[in-house]
Amino acid sequence: MNRLLILLACALASIGWRPFAAPAEKSEVLLIRPEKLQHQAAAAAVPERDPFNWSREQINRFKDQEPKLRSSTVAGLTLSGIIWDRKKPLAIINDRVVSVGDTVKGSTILEILKDMVVFEQEGVYHTLWLQPSAVPLQPAKGKSR
């Protein structure tokens, strides 16, 4: 048994194992002043802004990043049709004929295009899309284009 222990000790010594060796480097102790800890804790406790209070500018920026849903009804307004003319386009919204600059239910019409209407309601921009007709429309007889 003693020979076995001596043999084991020699083998471990040859690979450099030392059971009670001192650490190679001395540990460094850092001191933190208490006033620094109190200042950091107070700064972390106060939020920079209210995460539930968004400005209209922030809402519009994120709304622009959303994928556009093509709907004919948005924010209480329904687009039924568009009467297209380059000089004075008209739209039929909530069964009323409107042009650019008109107001419907507190919403201002900003732009009328061939297939959509852009309006502003309480600082937020919305788009109404004209749904394609189920029945193909034919030009009136007797008129040539």
C-alpha positions, 0 to 999 in steps of 0.5 A: 500500500505504501509503495502504491501511494509513493508511486501515485505521488511520483506520477502526480509530481511528474505532471506538475500537480501540487496539492497545496500550491500558492495561487500564481497571482494575488487577488485584488480587492476593489472598494466602492464608495457608498455615495456612488451606490446611492447615486446609481440606485436613484438614477436607475429608479427614475424612468426616462419617460412614461412608456404608455404616453406616446406622442402623435409623432411617435404613433405616426412613425410606427403606423407608417412601418405597419404593413398596409391593410387594404380596407374600405372602412377605417376609423368610422369612415367608409369609402364607397367610390371614387370619381376620378378627375385629375383636376378635381377628384371626388370620393364618396365617403359615408354616403357623402360626396367629398373633395380634398380639404373637406371634413367628415366626422372630424376627419380631414380629406388630404388626398384622393387618388384613383384607388385610395383616399388619405385622411387625417383624424386627430393627428393620425393619418389613415388610408381608405382603399377602394375595393375592386368591383365584383362586376366589371364596369363597361363604358357607356354606349355611344361615347368613344374615348 
